[in-house]
Amino acid sequence: MDTLKILQASDQANWDYDDEADVLYLSVGEPRPAVGVDIGDGVVLRYDEATQEVVGLTVIGLRAKLAKSA
């Protein structure tokens, strides 16, 4: 199995929060097409198959997760 390239230091992080759906989308650089892999607890890792680089994360149910930790 090939190793994914983990996030390298980047000063270009983008995010978008959908309040209605309670979903946070995080991207390294501009959002781009990617494959999503559910890594558990409502977190989806997004990676570019061509470059094998992690390009973002999607966090489902962010509000509930933050309420649990408070």
N, C-alpha and C positions, 0 to 999 in steps of 0.2 A: 504494500500500500504506500502510495506517495504521501509525503508529509505536506500538510498545508502550511503556507507561509503565514505566520501569526502577525498581527498588526505591528507595524513598525512605527516609530515616532512620526507623527503627522500633525502639522498645524492646520490641517483642513478637515475638521470633523463637522458633519452636518447632522441635524436632527430635526424631527418633526413629530409632534404629539397630536394624536387624534383623540380629542376629549370625549367625543360621543362613544367611540369604540374602546376607549381607555387603552390605547396602543402607542408605544414609543418606538419610533424608527430611528436608528443611528446608522450613519454611513461614514466611511472614510473616503474623503473626496466627494465628488458628485455621485448621487445615487445612480446605480447602473444595474442592468439585469444580472441576476445571481441565482444560484441554487440555494434553497433554504433547507436546513437540517435542524429538526427539533431536538434540542439538547436537554429538554426537561424543564419543568416548572414554568412553562409559558415563555421560554426563551428560544428564539430561532436564530441560529448562526447562519449568516449569508456569505457565500463564497463564490468566486469567479472560477468556473471549471477550467477555463483556458489557461489561466495563470496560476491556479491553485492558491489564490490569495484570499484571506478573509477580507470582506469588503463592508461588513456591517452586522448589526444585531437588530432583532425585533423583539420587544418585550411586551407581551400580552398581559393585560391586567395590572398595569403598573400601579394604579391608585390603591388597589387591594394589597399589593406587595408592600407598599410603603406604610400602609395602615398597620399591617402585621408587625413590622419592625419597630413601630413607635411604642 
